[in-house]
């Protein structure tokens, strides 16, 4: 089979691999969708930045896969051929506290391996997956929906749960890339309103408006803080989440959070400098760092999407065949589109 690797320096390489066979506790998936994450762009595609859990080991890329089980290894207890699944994108050791809590993202064992980073991922026709990382994909959801839940939507959902977003909240989302679009969609489903979104890219503001995910799309930069204040009667939002990783957007999220409000940082990378007394302590702000999600919350999200009649795949603005992965990554790197996905023909 042909898979895609990311050598760095904004390049894509197509490589030939044998179709793997499942061992004990493993399943072989026919990959139906494999979307591109901003972390792939930041830490692999442009250059190999990562260390530890972000160290790319020259494997087949793609950590947001969904597919259909085509073979089952010995000892599998839950899945059978023909099952549709989404894949939690880290296979942890399974026995540490983080793994037992379902947060395999936090596993620090040398046995931890993320799909598309330390073990082969979804940018290939077939993926060898651990059964314990696979979640049944409800029939109303597409494979592309499942791929998006595997990381981006799961990450957004976790941050909103951490913030306890509800109908009592006005919600601010800074950064309307794929995770920001997910946060806006899910925040509204949880009852928040108004939902305000900001971004520096007019194209992404336009996507958020077109999909009806935000009540107000505010251009980032000069005047954004004043616009948010005006939209909230001078109070700011009770809940905010930064999905950009930008220092300016993080500060905007904090400064636009009302007294006693809650803020989450989700966007990866970069640094931020702030006056702790003025920005946090004196305003009684609760600040969360939120990293991906848990198996339980990912399963819960899949169920809720069906109940809410929401389709994550509406945030996909561009779909590509595996042979066109180079073009897909170029577009994702530009930072102006919604979600970019590689789909089976």
MIBAVEX-374492 format. One record per residue (C-alpha): residue number from 1; residue in three letters; x, y, z. Coordinates in steps of 0.2 Angstrom, whole numbers, plus 2048, in hexadecimal, padded with zeros to 3 digits. Layout:
<atoms>
(atom NUM,"ALA",(X,Y,Z))
...
</atoms>
This chain:
<atoms>
(atom 1,"UNK",(800,800,800))
(atom 2,"UNK",(805,812,7FE))
(atom 3,"UNK",(806,81D,80D))
(atom 4,"UNK",(80B,82F,811))
(atom 5,"UNK",(81A,835,81B))
(atom 6,"UNK",(81F,847,820))
(atom 7,"UNK",(832,849,81F))
(atom 8,"UNK",(830,85B,824))
(atom 9,"UNK",(835,86B,81A))
(atom 10,"UNK",(823,86C,814))
(atom 11,"UNK",(824,85C,80A))
(atom 12,"UNK",(81A,84C,808))
(atom 13,"UNK",(821,83B,803))
(atom 14,"UNK",(817,82D,7FD))
(atom 15,"UNK",(81E,81C,803))
(atom 16,"UNK",(81B,80A,800))
(atom 17,"UNK",(817,7FE,80E))
(atom 18,"UNK",(810,7ED,811))
(atom 19,"UNK",(7FE,7EC,817))
(atom 20,"UNK",(800,7E7,829))
(atom 21,"UNK",(7F8,7D8,832))
(atom 22,"UNK",(7F0,7DA,843))
(atom 23,"UNK",(7F8,7D2,852))
(atom 24,"UNK",(7F0,7CF,863))
(atom 25,"UNK",(7E4,7DC,868))
(atom 26,"UNK",(7E5,7E5,857))
(atom 27,"UNK",(7DA,7E9,848))
(atom 28,"UNK",(7DE,7ED,836))
(atom 29,"UNK",(7D3,7FC,830))
(atom 30,"UNK",(7D0,801,81E))
(atom 31,"UNK",(7D2,814,820))
(atom 32,"UNK",(7C3,81E,81A))
(atom 33,"UNK",(7C8,82F,820))
(atom 34,"UNK",(7D8,837,827))
(atom 35,"UNK",(7D8,849,82B))
(atom 36,"UNK",(7E6,855,82D))
(atom 37,"UNK",(7E9,85D,83E))
(atom 38,"UNK",(7F2,86E,842))
(atom 39,"UNK",(7FE,864,84D))
(atom 40,"UNK",(804,85B,83D))
(atom 41,"UNK",(807,86B,834))
(atom 42,"UNK",(810,874,843))
(atom 43,"UNK",(81B,865,84A))
(atom 44,"UNK",(81D,85A,83B))
(atom 45,"UNK",(819,861,829))
(atom 46,"UNK",(823,871,82B))
(atom 47,"UNK",(831,86A,835))
(atom 48,"UNK",(833,85C,842))
(atom 49,"UNK",(831,866,852))
(atom 50,"UNK",(82C,859,85E))
(atom 51,"UNK",(834,850,86D))
(atom 52,"UNK",(82C,842,877))
(atom 53,"UNK",(81A,840,873))
(atom 54,"UNK",(81C,84C,864))
(atom 55,"UNK",(82B,843,85D))
(atom 56,"UNK",(827,83E,84B))
(atom 57,"UNK",(82F,82D,847))
(atom 58,"UNK",(82E,82D,834))
(atom 59,"UNK",(81E,823,834))
(atom 60,"UNK",(80F,824,829))
(atom 61,"UNK",(806,834,82E))
(atom 62,"UNK",(7F5,838,833))
(atom 63,"UNK",(7EE,837,845))
(atom 64,"UNK",(7DC,83B,841))
(atom 65,"UNK",(7D6,82B,839))
(atom 66,"UNK",(7C5,821,837))
(atom 67,"UNK",(7C2,811,82E))
(atom 68,"UNK",(7BA,800,82D))
(atom 69,"UNK",(7C1,7F0,835))
(atom 70,"UNK",(7C6,7E4,828))
(atom 71,"UNK",(7D0,7D8,833))
(atom 72,"UNK",(7D1,7D4,845))
(atom 73,"UNK",(7E0,7CD,84F))
(atom 74,"UNK",(7E0,7C0,85D))
(atom 75,"UNK",(7D8,7C5,86D))
(atom 76,"UNK",(7CD,7D3,867))
(atom 77,"UNK",(7BD,7D4,871))
(atom 78,"UNK",(7B2,7E2,86A))
(atom 79,"UNK",(7B5,7E5,858))
(atom 80,"UNK",(7B1,7DA,849))
(atom 81,"UNK",(7B4,7DB,836))
(atom 82,"UNK",(7A9,7E9,82F))
(atom 83,"UNK",(7A8,7F4,83E))
(atom 84,"UNK",(7A9,807,83B))
(atom 85,"UNK",(7B5,80F,847))
(atom 86,"UNK",(7BE,820,84C))
(atom 87,"UNK",(7CF,81E,853))
(atom 88,"UNK",(7D5,827,863))
(atom 89,"UNK",(7E6,82C,85D))
(atom 90,"UNK",(7F2,826,86B))
(atom 91,"UNK",(7F5,815,870))
(atom 92,"UNK",(7FB,816,882))
(atom 93,"UNK",(803,809,88D))
(atom 94,"UNK",(7F1,805,894))
(atom 95,"UNK",(7F6,803,8A6))
(atom 96,"UNK",(7FC,814,8AC))
(atom 97,"UNK",(7F0,820,8B5))
(atom 98,"UNK",(7ED,82B,8A6))
(atom 99,"UNK",(7E9,81C,89B))
(atom 100,"UNK",(7DE,814,8A7))
(atom 101,"UNK",(7D4,825,8A8))
(atom 102,"UNK",(7D3,824,895))
(atom 103,"UNK",(7DF,833,892))
(atom 104,"UNK",(7EC,829,888))
(atom 105,"UNK",(7F2,83A,882))
(atom 106,"UNK",(7FA,83C,893))
(atom 107,"UNK",(803,82B,893))
(atom 108,"UNK",(816,82D,896))
(atom 109,"UNK",(81B,81B,894))
(atom 110,"UNK",(828,817,887))
(atom 111,"UNK",(81A,80C,880))
(atom 112,"UNK",(80F,81A,87B))
(atom 113,"UNK",(80E,81D,868))
(atom 114,"UNK",(803,829,85F))
(atom 115,"UNK",(7FC,825,84E))
(atom 116,"UNK",(804,82F,841))
(atom 117,"UNK",(812,834,84D))
(atom 118,"UNK",(81B,825,854))
(atom 119,"UNK",(811,817,84B))
(atom 120,"UNK",(809,817,83A))
(atom 121,"UNK",(7FA,822,838))
(atom 122,"UNK",(7EB,824,82D))
(atom 123,"UNK",(7F2,82B,81D))
(atom 124,"UNK",(7F2,81A,814))
(atom 125,"UNK",(7E5,80E,80E))
(atom 126,"UNK",(7E7,803,81E))
(atom 127,"UNK",(7EB,806,830))
(atom 128,"UNK",(7F0,7FA,83E))
(atom 129,"UNK",(7E7,800,84E))
(atom 130,"UNK",(7E6,7FA,860))
(atom 131,"UNK",(7D4,7F4,863))
(atom 132,"UNK",(7D4,7FE,873))
(atom 133,"UNK",(7D6,80E,869))
(atom 134,"UNK",(7C8,80B,85E))
(atom 135,"UNK",(7B6,812,862))
(atom 136,"UNK",(7A6,80C,858))
(atom 137,"UNK",(7A1,81A,84C))
(atom 138,"UNK",(78E,81C,84D))
(atom 139,"UNK",(785,819,83C))
(atom 140,"UNK",(77E,82B,83A))
(atom 141,"UNK",(790,832,83A))
(atom 142,"UNK",(79C,831,82B))
(atom 143,"UNK",(7AE,82A,82B))
(atom 144,"UNK",(7B3,83C,829))
(atom 145,"UNK",(7A9,841,839))
(atom 146,"UNK",(7B2,833,842))
(atom 147,"UNK",(7C3,839,83C))
(atom 148,"UNK",(7C0,84B,842))
(atom 149,"UNK",(7BA,844,853))
(atom 150,"UNK",(7CA,83B,855))
(atom 151,"UNK",(7D4,84B,859))
(atom 152,"UNK",(7CD,85C,855))
(atom 153,"UNK",(7BB,85A,85B))
(atom 154,"UNK",(7C0,850,86A))
(atom 155,"UNK",(7CD,85D,86F))
(atom 156,"UNK",(7C0,86B,86D))
(atom 157,"UNK",(7B3,860,877))
(atom 158,"UNK",(7BF,85D,885))
(atom 159,"UNK",(7C3,870,887))
(atom 160,"UNK",(7B0,874,888))
(atom 161,"UNK",(7AD,866,895))
(atom 162,"UNK",(7BC,86D,89F))
(atom 163,"UNK",(7B4,87E,89E))
(atom 164,"UNK",(7A3,877,8A3))
(atom 165,"UNK",(79B,881,894))
(atom 166,"UNK",(788,881,895))
(atom 167,"UNK",(779,88C,890))
(atom 168,"UNK",(77F,899,89E))
(atom 169,"UNK",(78E,89D,894))
(atom 170,"UNK",(793,8AA,886))
(atom 171,"UNK",(7A2,8A1,87D))
(atom 172,"UNK",(7B1,8A8,875))
(atom 173,"UNK",(7BB,89E,869))
(atom 174,"UNK",(7CC,8A6,863))
(atom 175,"UNK",(7D2,89D,854))
(atom 176,"UNK",(7C6,896,847))
(atom 177,"UNK",(7D0,889,840))
(atom 178,"UNK",(7C9,877,840))
(atom 179,"UNK",(7CA,875,853))
(atom 180,"UNK",(7C3,887,856))
(atom 181,"UNK",(7B4,882,84A))
(atom 182,"UNK",(7B1,873,854))
(atom 183,"UNK",(7B1,87C,864))
(atom 184,"UNK",(7A5,888,85D))
(atom 185,"UNK",(799,87B,857))
(atom 186,"UNK",(79A,870,867))
(atom 187,"UNK",(799,880,872))
(atom 188,"UNK",(788,884,86A))
(atom 189,"UNK",(782,872,86C))
(atom 190,"UNK",(786,873,87E))
(atom 191,"UNK",(77B,883,87F))
(atom 192,"UNK",(787,891,87F))
(atom 193,"UNK",(782,8A2,877))
(atom 194,"UNK",(787,8AD,870))
(atom 195,"UNK",(796,8A4,868))
(atom 196,"UNK",(7A3,8B0,863))
(atom 197,"UNK",(7B2,8AB,858))
(atom 198,"UNK",(7C2,8B4,852))
(atom 199,"UNK",(7CF,8B1,846))
(atom 200,"UNK",(7DC,8BA,83B))
(atom 201,"UNK",(7D7,8B1,82B))
(atom 202,"UNK",(7C8,8B8,823))
(atom 203,"UNK",(7C5,8A8,81A))
(atom 204,"UNK",(7C3,89F,82B))
(atom 205,"UNK",(7B7,8AC,831))
(atom 206,"UNK",(7AD,8A9,821))
(atom 207,"UNK",(7AC,896,824))
(atom 208,"UNK",(7A6,899,836))
(atom 209,"UNK",(799,8A5,830))
(atom 210,"UNK",(793,89A,822))
(atom 211,"UNK",(791,88B,82D))
(atom 212,"UNK",(788,895,83A))
(atom 213,"UNK",(794,88F,847))
(atom 214,"UNK",(796,8A1,84F))
(atom 215,"UNK",(78A,8AF,853))
(atom 216,"UNK",(798,8BC,850))
(atom 217,"UNK",(7A8,8BA,846))
(atom 218,"UNK",(7B4,8C7,84C))
(atom 219,"UNK",(7C4,8CA,842))
(atom 220,"UNK",(7D3,8C8,84E))
(atom 221,"UNK",(7DF,8D7,851))
(atom 222,"UNK",(7DC,8E9,855))
(atom 223,"UNK",(7CB,8EB,85B))
(atom 224,"UNK",(7C6,8D9,85F))
(atom 225,"UNK",(7C6,8DB,872))
(atom 226,"UNK",(7BB,8EB,870))
(atom 227,"UNK",(7AF,8E2,864))
(atom 228,"UNK",(7AE,8D3,870))
(atom 229,"UNK",(7AA,8DE,87F))
(atom 230,"UNK",(79D,8E7,875))
(atom 231,"UNK",(795,8D7,870))
(atom 232,"UNK",(794,8D1,883))
(atom 233,"UNK",(78E,8E2,88B))
(atom 234,"UNK",(7A0,8E6,891))
(atom 235,"UNK",(7A1,8D6,89B))
(atom 236,"UNK",(7AA,8CA,890))
(atom 237,"UNK",(7A6,8B7,88E))
(atom 238,"UNK",(7A4,8AC,89C))
(atom 239,"UNK",(7AE,89E,893))
(atom 240,"UNK",(7BB,89F,886))
(atom 241,"UNK",(7C7,893,87D))
(atom 242,"UNK",(7D6,897,873))
(atom 243,"UNK",(7D9,88B,864))
(atom 244,"UNK",(7E6,895,85B))
(atom 245,"UNK",(7F6,893,865))
(atom 246,"UNK",(7F9,8A5,862))
(atom 247,"UNK",(7FF,8B0,870))
(atom 248,"UNK",(7F4,8BF,86B))
(atom 249,"UNK",(7E5,8B3,86A))
(atom 250,"UNK",(7E9,8AC,87A))
(atom 251,"UNK",(7E9,8BD,882))
(atom 252,"UNK",(7D9,8C2,879))
(atom 253,"UNK",(7D1,8B3,880))
(atom 254,"UNK",(7D6,8B6,892))
(atom 255,"UNK",(7D3,8C9,891))
(atom 256,"UNK",(7C1,8C6,889))
(atom 257,"UNK",(7BD,8BA,897))
(atom 258,"UNK",(7B2,8C2,8A4))
(atom 259,"UNK",(7B6,8C2,8B7))
(atom 260,"UNK",(7B4,8B1,8BF))
(atom 261,"UNK",(7B4,8AA,8AD))
(atom 262,"UNK",(7BD,89B,8A6))
(atom 263,"UNK",(7C9,89A,898))
(atom 264,"UNK",(7D2,88B,890))
(atom 265,"UNK",(7E2,88A,885))
(atom 266,"UNK",(7E1,87D,878))
(atom 267,"UNK",(7EB,883,869))
(atom 268,"UNK",(7FD,87B,86A))
(atom 269,"UNK",(80E,883,869))
(atom 270,"UNK",(814,895,86D))
(atom 271,"UNK",(815,89F,87C))
(atom 272,"UNK",(80B,8AC,885))
(atom 273,"UNK",(810,8BA,891))
(atom 274,"UNK",(803,8C1,89D))
(atom 275,"UNK",(801,8CB,8AD))
(atom 276,"UNK",(7FB,8BE,8B8))
(atom 277,"UNK",(7F4,8C9,8C5))
(atom 278,"UNK",(7EA,8D4,8B9))
(atom 279,"UNK",(7E5,8C6,8AD))
(atom 280,"UNK",(7E2,8B8,8B8))
(atom 281,"UNK",(7E2,8BB,8CB))
(atom 282,"UNK",(7D9,8CB,8CD))
(atom 283,"UNK",(7CB,8C6,8C1))
(atom 284,"UNK",(7C9,8B4,8C9))
(atom 285,"UNK",(7CC,8AC,8B8))
(atom 286,"UNK",(7CE,899,8B7))
(atom 287,"UNK",(7DA,894,8A9))
(atom 288,"UNK",(7DB,882,8A2))
(atom 289,"UNK",(7E7,879,897))
(atom 290,"UNK",(7DE,86C,88E))
(atom 291,"UNK",(7E7,85E,883))
(atom 292,"UNK",(7DC,853,878))
(atom 293,"UNK",(7CF,849,880))
(atom 294,"UNK",(7CC,838,888))
(atom 295,"UNK",(7C5,828,881))
(atom 296,"UNK",(7B5,82A,88C))
(atom 297,"UNK",(7B2,83B,886))
(atom 298,"UNK",(7B5,837,874))
(atom 299,"UNK",(7A9,829,875))
(atom 300,"UNK",(79C,835,87D))
(atom 301,"UNK",(79F,842,870))
(atom 302,"UNK",(79B,836,862))
(atom 303,"UNK",(78B,832,86B))
(atom 304,"UNK",(787,844,86D))
(atom 305,"UNK",(78A,849,85B))
(atom 306,"UNK",(77C,83C,856))
(atom 307,"UNK",(771,843,864))
(atom 308,"UNK",(774,855,85F))
(atom 309,"UNK",(773,851,84C))
(atom 310,"UNK",(784,859,849))
(atom 311,"UNK",(790,854,83B))
(atom 312,"UNK",(7A2,859,83E))
(atom 313,"UNK",(7A6,856,82C))
(atom 314,"UNK",(79D,867,827))
(atom 315,"UNK",(7AD,86F,82D))
(atom 316,"UNK",(7B7,867,81F))
(atom 317,"UNK",(7BA,873,811))
(atom 318,"UNK",(7C6,868,807))
(atom 319,"UNK",(7C7,856,803))
(atom 320,"UNK",(7D5,84D,7FA))
(atom 321,"UNK",(7DA,83C,7F5))
(atom 322,"UNK",(7EA,834,7FC))
(atom 323,"UNK",(7F3,837,7EC))
(atom 324,"UNK",(7F0,84A,7EE))
(atom 325,"UNK",(7F7,84A,800))
(atom 326,"UNK",(804,857,7FC))
(atom 327,"UNK",(7F6,863,7F6))
(atom 328,"UNK",(7EC,860,806))
(atom 329,"UNK",(7FB,864,811))
(atom 330,"UNK",(7FF,874,807))
(atom 331,"UNK",(7ED,87A,80A))
(atom 332,"UNK",(7ED,875,81C))
(atom 333,"UNK",(7FE,87F,81F))
(atom 334,"UNK",(7F6,88F,817))
(atom 335,"UNK",(7EB,890,826))
(atom 336,"UNK",(7DC,897,81D))
(atom 337,"UNK",(7D1,888,81A))
(atom 338,"UNK",(7C6,87E,826))
(atom 339,"UNK",(7CA,86C,829))
(atom 340,"UNK",(7D4,863,81C))
(atom 341,"UNK",(7D1,850,819))
(atom 342,"UNK",(7D8,842,80F))
(atom 343,"UNK",(7CA,836,80B))
(atom 344,"UNK",(7C9,825,802))
(atom 345,"UNK",(7C2,825,7F1))
</atoms>
